[in-house]
Amino acid sequence: VQLQASGGGLVQAGGSLRLSCDASGRTLSTYVMGWFRQAPGKEREFVAAIRWGDGSTSYGDSMKGRLGLSRDNVKNTVYLQMNNLKPEDTAVYYCAARQTFVLFSTTSNYDYWGQGTQVTVSS
């Protein structure tokens, strides 16, 4: 599976961004797609995950209540809508995938990774 994350950028606090993860190479109906983020000097942190088959989602605590996760079956794309962004949300955001039905929240459970997209939130 090849993953391409995009949609990052510079936004003011309180603003919104929608990240995209384009997936190719496999049929994704049996995959879970995850989003993680990594700020400078910090470990990679779970943001959200979606089970492609039925659209079930799981969210990490750090951004819970400010996220929306969806997928487009035709485009093979997962979208991460981020609202009310805060300066502490500044990080590189990565999408990941694994062939599973479990909504894993740890990096070691994902086999495929995109290159990351930078999100910077100014105060």
Phi and psi in degrees as a GROMACS rama.xvg file:
@    title "Ramachandran Plot"
@    xaxis  label "Phi"
@    yaxis  label "Psi"
@TYPE xy
-105.185  133.382  GLN-2
-121.763  138.369  LEU-3
-132.346  110.966  GLN-4
-92.2192  143.959  ALA-5
-154.579  172.815  SER-6
104.94  -4.95965  GLY-7
-70.1633  172.506  GLY-8
166.382  -167.419  GLY-9
-101.56  129.078  LEU-10
-141.637  150.766  VAL-11
-79.5739  154.955  GLN-12
-55.3751  137.186  ALA-13
92.3975  -11.5066  GLY-14
-82.9152  -175.794  GLY-15
-131.623  154.345  SER-16
-142.656  151.024  LEU-17
-120.743  117.316  ARG-18
-91.7097  148.329  LEU-19
-122.253  147.471  SER-20
-130.226  107.582  CYS-21
-87.9954  127.193  ASP-22
-115.554  141.544  ALA-23
-147.186  161.21  SER-24
105.67  -20.946  GLY-25
-146.592  160.504  ARG-26
-77.2375  127.888  THR-27
-96.087  5.32691  LEU-28
-61.8909  -22.0584  SER-29
-109.097  21.4299  THR-30
-110.048  154.372  TYR-31
-110.277  133.202  VAL-32
-108.094  129.473  MET-33
-118.954  155.772  GLY-34
-120.486  135.67  TRP-35
-132.379  163.828  PHE-36
-139.961  153.543  ARG-37
-140.3  117.106  GLN-38
-90.8925  157.137  ALA-39
-55.2802  129.6  PRO-40
77.8111  4.75135  GLY-41
-120.672  162.274  LYS-42
-75.7145  158.318  GLU-43
-67.8958  134.151  ARG-44
-121.125  139.067  GLU-45
-69.404  135.002  PHE-46
-110.901  -53.0703  VAL-47
-167.684  161.393  ALA-48
-147.499  151.141  ALA-49
-136.405  136.956  ILE-50
-89.1513  119.401  ARG-51
-61.2792  -38.1998  TRP-52
-62.6549  -46.8763  GLY-53
-119.191  0.550574  ASP-54
78.4037  8.3599  GLY-55
-62.631  145.211  SER-56
-128.653  159.563  THR-57
-140.899  142.194  SER-58
-126.614  142.923  TYR-59
-74.6078  163.577  GLY-60
-71.4505  -29.952  ASP-61
-66.0365  -30.4846  SER-62
-124.525  11.1699  MET-63
-57.7517  137.22  LYS-64
90.8011  -10.5244  GLY-65
-118.683  9.09341  ARG-66
-121.204  153.012  LEU-67
-137.402  133.275  GLY-68
-123.697  132.072  LEU-69
-149.478  166.878  SER-70
-136.743  153.782  ARG-71
-115.287  111.038  ASP-72
-67.8605  -29.0831  ASN-73
-75.1808  -44.3714  VAL-74
-86.1834  -7.94551  LYS-75
55.0737  46.3542  ASN-76
-128.09  139.607  THR-77
-108.699  138.371  VAL-78
-116.373  136.563  TYR-79
-118.184  106.075  LEU-80
-88.4137  123.926  GLN-81
-119.059  123.823  MET-82
-118.364  160.826  ASN-83
48.3446  52.787  ASN-84
-68.4682  147.606  LEU-85
-121.588  156.513  LYS-86
-54.6119  -32.2767  PRO-87
-72.8922  -5.58622  GLU-88
-83.6311  -5.12936  ASP-89
-61.773  123.861  THR-90
-177.155  171.155  ALA-91
-89.8803  128.495  VAL-92
-104.221  130.954  TYR-93
-119.088  143.376  TYR-94
-104.508  152.445  CYS-95
-145.138  163.345  ALA-96
-146.478  150.926  ALA-97
-151.497  143.3  ARG-98
-80.7151  100.941  GLN-99
-167.903  167.623  THR-100
-108.379  1.18432  PHE-101
-94.1747  133.149  VAL-102
-82.7651  76.0625  LEU-103
-67.0747  149.497  PHE-104
-121.907  11.7515  SER-105
-116.468  144.89  THR-106
-62.2833  -33.7264  THR-107
-68.0082  -15.0208  SER-108
-89.8061  0.0062261  ASN-109
-109.323  137.823  TYR-110
-98.4482  -28.3869  ASP-111
-122.138  140.578  TYR-112
-135.436  142.848  TRP-113
-85.4467  179.56  GLY-114
-84.9529  -12.5679  GLN-115
93.4422  150.122  GLY-116
-135.111  134.583  THR-117
-81.2458  130.946  GLN-118
-118.319  124.628  VAL-119
-124.7  124.836  THR-120
-114.049  119.594  VAL-121
-94.3377  148.623  SER-122
